[in-house]
Amino acid sequence: MRLKKILLLAMAVSVIGGQVSCVQAAEKIKIAMVVKNLGNGFFDAAHEGAKEAATQLGDVEIIYTGPTTPSAEGQIEIINALISQKVNAIVISANDANALVPIAQKALKRGIKVISFDSGIAKEGRLMQLNPSNAELIGLKQIQMASDAIGGVGEIAILSATAQATNQNKWIVAMKQALTKPEFAKMKLVATVYGDDQSDKSYREAIGLLRGNPKLKAIISPSTVGIVAASKAVVDEHLAGKVYVTGLGLPSEMAGHVKSGAVKSFAIWNPIDLGYAATYVAHEFVKGHVSGKAGESISVGRMGKITLDSSGEAALGPPFTYNKDNVDKFSKVF
C-alpha cells in the first residue's frame, strides 16, 4: 500500500487493543458571544447571525451568553468563566469600555482572541472593534430623522442607554456636532437622560422628559430598548402626533409604534448581519489569517470584506431607515 493511503487510513481509524475505532472529528472552534444583557431583541437577532455564520464555516460552535441586566460586573464574571472553559474567541458588546480591559487582557494572555462589536472595549483590551456603522453617519441620521418629524423646529431630548456605553456616547457627540449645522439651527437639545437599557427605567425617564419639558417635540433614543419605552410613554401621555420618537430600533418591536403615530421613522443596521460578521471576524483571528494590524482586510462571508483602521476598528455599513412603507416587511425578519 502506498504511503499516502497508509496516512489516510491512519487519520481515519486507530487501533486500540486489537479493535478498530473511528477517530473523533477535530474539536470545533468555540466562539463565545457575550452580549450586554440577555432578553434583548437586538442581540437575539445578532445571535441568529452568529449561528448562520457558524453553519457556513462548519467548524464553529457558538456559545451565546450575557448578564441578565446590563453591567460590566456581570460581563467580567462571564468572561472569567469563559477563560476557564478555554474558548478560542470572545466576541463582546461591552457595557463599559474601560472596566472590561483587565479581564479582556487576561483572556488575551491565555491565547483567547478578544473581539468587540457594537459597543467596544478600549483598544488595549481587544484585537479589533467591529462597528455596525460610522459614528458620524449614525449621529447625523438620527438628527435628520428628528428634524424631518418635527419640521426642523423645536426642542428635542436624548434617551440613551447607560452613561458608560461606548457606542451611545460616540453617537451623542456626533448628534451634538450635527446640531451645529445650519439646517438644524432651529432645533434645541434640552436634555440627555439614561435608561440603562432597561425597559422600566427607560419608560420612567421618557415620562420625566415629557412632563418636564412641555415644549418638547422629539425624543431621540439610540437604544433599541429606550426607543420602545419612549414610544409607549408618548402614547400613554396622549402625545402621539405632537411629540415624535426616533432613533435606533428593531422593526419587529417598532411596527406598532409607527402605526400609533408616535414614530415617523427610525433606523438600525441589521443585527443579524452584525452577529454574522463578528463571528467571521473571530474565526479569521483564530485561524491566524489576520492579526489586527492597520490596513488589514478581513473576509466576512456574504458581507464581503472590511478594512481595519489605525485604531483597530472597522465599520460594517450605514444605518438603514424604516418607516410606514417598509416596517411591516422587515418586522417579519428581525
Secondary structure as GFF3:
##gff-version 3
##sequence-region A 1 334
A	DSSP	alpha_helix	3	12	.	.	.	ID=ss1
A	DSSP	beta_strand	13	16	.	.	.	ID=ss2
A	DSSP	beta_strand	19	22	.	.	.	ID=ss3
A	DSSP	beta_strand	29	34	.	.	.	ID=ss4
A	DSSP	alpha_helix	41	57	.	.	.	ID=ss5
A	DSSP	beta_strand	60	65	.	.	.	ID=ss6
A	DSSP	alpha_helix	72	85	.	.	.	ID=ss7
A	DSSP	beta_strand	89	92	.	.	.	ID=ss8
A	DSSP	alpha_helix	101	109	.	.	.	ID=ss9
A	DSSP	beta_strand	113	117	.	.	.	ID=ss10
A	DSSP	three_ten_helix	123	125	.	.	.	ID=ss11
A	DSSP	beta_strand	128	131	.	.	.	ID=ss12
A	DSSP	alpha_helix	135	150	.	.	.	ID=ss13
A	DSSP	beta_strand	154	160	.	.	.	ID=ss14
A	DSSP	alpha_helix	166	178	.	.	.	ID=ss15
A	DSSP	three_ten_helix	182	184	.	.	.	ID=ss16
A	DSSP	beta_strand	187	194	.	.	.	ID=ss17
A	DSSP	alpha_helix	199	212	.	.	.	ID=ss18
A	DSSP	beta_strand	216	221	.	.	.	ID=ss19
A	DSSP	alpha_helix	224	236	.	.	.	ID=ss20
A	DSSP	beta_strand	244	247	.	.	.	ID=ss21
A	DSSP	alpha_helix	251	260	.	.	.	ID=ss22
A	DSSP	beta_strand	265	268	.	.	.	ID=ss23
A	DSSP	alpha_helix	271	286	.	.	.	ID=ss24
A	DSSP	beta_strand	297	299	.	.	.	ID=ss25
A	DSSP	three_ten_helix	301	303	.	.	.	ID=ss26
A	DSSP	beta_strand	305	307	.	.	.	ID=ss27
A	DSSP	beta_strand	313	315	.	.	.	ID=ss28
A	DSSP	beta_strand	320	323	.	.	.	ID=ss29
A	DSSP	alpha_helix	327	331	.	.	.	ID=ss30
###
